[in-house]
Amino acid sequence: MRVVIVTESFPPDVNGVAHCALQTARHLVDRGHLPLVVAPATASGPGHGVDTLAPCPVVRVPSLPLPGYPQVRVALPSRRVAAAIVEHRADVVHLASPFVLGVRGMAAAARLGIPAVAVYQTDLAGYARTYVHAGEAAAWRRIRSVHAAADLTLAPSSASLHDLEAHGVPRVELWPRGVDTVRFRPGLRDEALRRQLAPNGEMIVGYVGRLAPEKHIELLADTCRLEGVKVVVVGDGPSRPNLEQALPGAVFLGRRMGDELARIFASFDVFAHTGPFETFCQTVQEAMASGVPVVAPAAGGPLDLVAHGRTGFLVPPRDPAAVRDAVRSLAADPETRTSFGAAARAMVEGRTWAAVGDQLIGHYAAVLTGRKTAVAA
């Protein structure tokens, strides 16, 4: 099968869309298929080796940094998208979180008569509320127009699926995300690292992710004030200067990746996530694979991931006191932390990228069969 993955982000970018697109391309190659990635150009531009570790060819489209958030780049109008689809002789076009580049990919697929599968990954309506305090209805109109044109839309969680259907998006199926259970594992817990992060033996509460307004990491301020608790923040983004002021005593490690990140995850005692707009929340899965109990908002992706009272606690969104109280209860009960962590690891052991990748290939096959049946009819 020849697949063109049109994605709004791709490594070296570090975010959920980029990571999922990379894992999808890797799995397609592993299964003998022929993927091609189309993505925005990086800040370093072409010829700097940014794609040397990619599992397949990557076509970069000219882009500009998003104003106020230079870590995010937005593709510019380009004929390269349609040209790449034609030259690759695509059987199916995979649209990863279509917004700008994905819209062009969808238009090209429709014009060429090629089936398209759109993967919903970003809560644009939630971002509109956060950044412009308006525009939620307009965001949903754009989401609906793009995804309605696709042969199939894949939602990463039950909450996302219900949102899409409630806003009139047709032909929606559930497709979750995988997790690397070999890289992220409890055995990487590092006592030397723990002593470095919490020299007084505090319980370590970790956050991993982008430091951006929609993540609402400032909700950890009350948790920072708990006696015997040390908050550790991993990641970078435009909110970091303000968060360093808002979170007293927290340790900021900046961006960490790969095996180093896995070691940090396994060295947490509790993982806390605060963002209420997560369509999935990959870092929750990585914490669970690391054997770490989770405190997360009862909204979006975490509703599918966290078994309340068994692998962690789900708390009311945007409630700093609820986050603090959940952490406090875990700090007072090491046996429960151990039990939750073991249950979390057990829950995700079957959620490998290979397993969900095979599900995706099944969705491709169903779309191709449906298109052939429609043509024959």
N, C-alpha and C positions, 0 to 999 in steps of 0.2 A: 504494500500500500504506500502510495506517495502522498505525504502530508506536508502542507505548509502551515507552520505555526506563526500566526501574526500576533505579536505580543506587545503590550504597552511598555514592558520592562523586561530586561534580561541581564544576567550577570555581565559585568561586575556589580551591577545594582544589587542591593541587598533588601529584599522585601518579599512578600508572599507570592506576588504575581511572577517575579523573576525566578524564584526558587521552583515554583510549580512548573513553569515553562521549561526550565532546565531538566527537571526530573522526567517530564513527559517526553522530551526529545531523547534523553538517555534510554528510557524504556522502549521507545519505538525502535531505536537502533538495536537494542538487545534482542528484540523479537524479530529482527530481520526486515523491518520496514525502513522507508527512506524519508526521513523528515528534513525539512529546511526551515530555518527560523528567519523571520523578518522582524526587526526591532529598531527602536530609535538609536541613533548614534550616541556614543558616550562622550563625556567631556573631553577625553583625550583624542577623540577623532579616529579616523581609519589609520591602519598601518602601525598601531601601537601594541599589537599583540593581545588585545583584550579578549579575543575569541579563540586563542590557541588551545584552551582547555574545553571548548565546546564540543559536544559529541557529533555535531553535524555542521554543514555550512551555515553561515549566518550572513544575511544581507542587512546592512545598516542603512537606515533612512535618516537624512538630515534632521536635526532636532535643536531645540532651544531649551534652556533651563526654565522651569516654572517660576515666575516672579515670586519672590519671598520664600521659595523652597528650592534652592538650586540643586539639591540631591535628586529631584524629580525632573526628568526631561520629557518634553512634549514634541512629538514628531511634526515636521513641516509637510505641506503638500508635496507629493512626489509620485512620479510614475513608476518608481521602483517596485511598489507593492504589486501592482497588476503584472508587471513584467516578470517578477519573480515567480508568481503563480503560474504564468504561462510557460516560462522556461523550465520550471520544475515538473510540468505536466501533472499537476496535482489531481489526486482522486478526491481529496477532501481538504477543506480549509478549516483550521482550528483557530478560533479567535479568543485569545486570552485576555479577559477583562476588557472587552472592546469599549473604547471611548473616543479616541482620535484616530490612531493608526488602524484600530480594529474596524472603525466605520468604513475606512477606505478598503480594507480587506473584504468586508462584507459586500460592498458595492461591486468590487471586482469579481468576487465569486458569483454574485447574482448575474452580472453581465456575461460571464463566461459559462454560466450554467453548471457551476461546480457546487456540490453540497457543502454547507457550512455548519459547523458546530460551535456555538458561542458559550464560553465558560464565564459565568458570573462570579466575580471575585471581589469587587470593590463596592462598598455602600456609598454610591455617589450622593444619594439623598442625605445621608448622615453627614457627609463632608460639607454639603451645601449649608446645612444647618449650622455646622461648626464654624466655617470660614466666612460665610457671607450673611449668616442669620436669615437667609431667605433662599428661594430658588428650589425648594424641595420638589414642588410640583413639576417644575421645568426639568429637573434631573430625572424624575420618573418618566416624563414624556420621552426624553432621549433614550433612556434604558429600554422603554417599551418599543420604540421605533427600531432600534438596532436589533434587539433580540427577537422581535416578531418576524424579522426578515430571515432569521436563521432556520435551518431545518430542525434544529434541536438546541435547547438551552440547558446547560448543566449547572445545577446549584450545589454549593458545597455543604449545605446544612439544611435541616428541616425548616429552620426559621427563614432562611433565604428563599427556599422553595415556596413557602407560604406567602412571603412578601411579593415575590414575582407573580404568582398566580393572582393575588389580591389586586395587583395593579395591571392586570390584563395581559400578561406575557403568556403566550401559548406554548405548548409542547415543551414542558419543563420536566426534567428528570433529576434525581439526586446523584451526585458524584462527589464523594468526600475526598480528602487528601491523605496521602500516605505519610509515613514517618520512618526515618532511618533508625531502626531498633538495634543496629549494630554499632553505629556511631554514638547514639544517645542511649546510655545504659548506666545502671546504678553503680557498677563496679568502678567507675571513674572517679568516685568521690575522693577528694584530695584533702587530707587533714592539714597538710602544710599550707595549702591555699586558704583553707578555712581560718587558720590562725592568722594569716596575713590580712584577711578581710575583716575578721572579728577577733581582734587580739585579746579581748576580755571574755572570750567564750560565749558571746551572744548567739542566739538563734538567728540564722541568716534567712531573710526574706528577699527573694530576688525578683526583678522585673527584667525582661529581655524584649527589645523591640525598638521601633522608631520613637524618637523623642519629639513628638508632634502634638499639636493641640487636640486632635481628635482622639488621642490615646488617654487623655485625662490622668496622667501620671501624678499630677499634683494631689490626687485623692489619697496618696500614700503618706501625706504629711502627718496625719494623726498616728499612723503606724510607726513612723520614725520616732515618735515620742514615747513609745512603749519601753518600759525598762527591760533590759536584757534582750532587746531585738536590734539587729543591724540590717538596714535596708541597703541592698546592692543593686545598682541600675546599670544594665548593659545595653549599649546602643548609642546612637547619635542622631542629631536632627536639630531643627530650628528652635526647639523649646529648651535645649539644654541649659543655656545661661539662666533662664528664669527658674528652671527646676532646681538648679544648684542652690538657689536662694530659698526656694520653697520647701525643700526637703532637708531639714536640719540633721546633720550627722550622717547622711547617706553617702555611700561610696559610689563614685561614677567611674566605670571602667572603660567607657567609650565603646567603639565597635569591636566585637570579637567574632571570630568565625571558626568553622571547621572543628578540629579536635580540641582546640583550646576552649571553644564555646561549650562543647560537650562536657568537658571537665568542670567548667563553671556551673553548668546546669546541675550536674550530679552532686555538687558541693553545696547546693542550697538545701535548707530545711523545709522551706515553703516557697512556692511560686505564686506571685500575685499579679494578676492582670486586671487592668482598670478600664480598658476601652470598651464602650458600649456599642460600637459600630462594626464589630468583627463578623464578617460573613462566614468565617471558619475559625481562625486563630491557631495557626501552626505552632506558635511557641507553647501553647498549652499542651499540645500533643508531645512536643519535645521534652517538656518538663515531666509529663507522665511516663514517657519512655525512660527517663532518667530516674524513675522511682521517687518522684517528689510530689507531695500533695499540693493541690491547686486551690486558690481562692480567686474566683472570677465573677463577673457580673452575670446575672440571670437574664441574658439577652444574646441574640445572635448565635454564632457558632458554639460558644461554650455550653449552651443548653444541651447539645448533642454529645459533648466531650466529657463533661464533669458529672459524675454520679454523686449527687448531693448526699453527704453523710456517709459516702463509701470511698470516694477517691479525693474528696475535697469538699469545699463549700461554695454554693452559688449564693450571691448576695444581691440586694437591690442595686440596679445601676446608679452610678454617680452618688453613692452614699459612703462618704469616707468613714463614718462611724461604724457602718456595717463591715467594711473591710478590716478596720482596726479590731473590732470585736471577734471576727472570725480568726484573725491572726493570733489574738490574745488567747483564744481557747485552744489553738493548736500549740502555742508556746507552753501552755500549762499541762499538756498531755502528750509526752513523748511516745507513749504506746500507740495512741491514735495516729500520730504522724507516721509512725512506722507501718501501721496497718493500712492507712490510706495510700502511702507510697507504694507498697507491694501490690495493692489492688489496682492502682493506676497503671503500673507496669504491665500487669496481667491483661488489663483491658485493651491495651494498644498493640500487644505482641503480634496480632494478626493483621494489623493495618499497615503493611509494608507498601512501598511504592510499586513493587512488582504486582501486588494484588490489585491495587486501584488502577494501575496502568493497564492491566488486562481488562478491567471493567470499561475503561475508556475505549480501548480497541473494539470491544463489543458494541459500544455506542456508535462508533464510526461505521461498523459493519451494518448495524441496523439502519442507519441513515442512508447508506449506499443502497441497501436492499429496498428501502422505502422509495427512494428516488427512481430506481429501475422499475419498480412495480407501477409507479405513477406514470412513467413514460410509456410503459407497455399498455397501460389502460387508455 
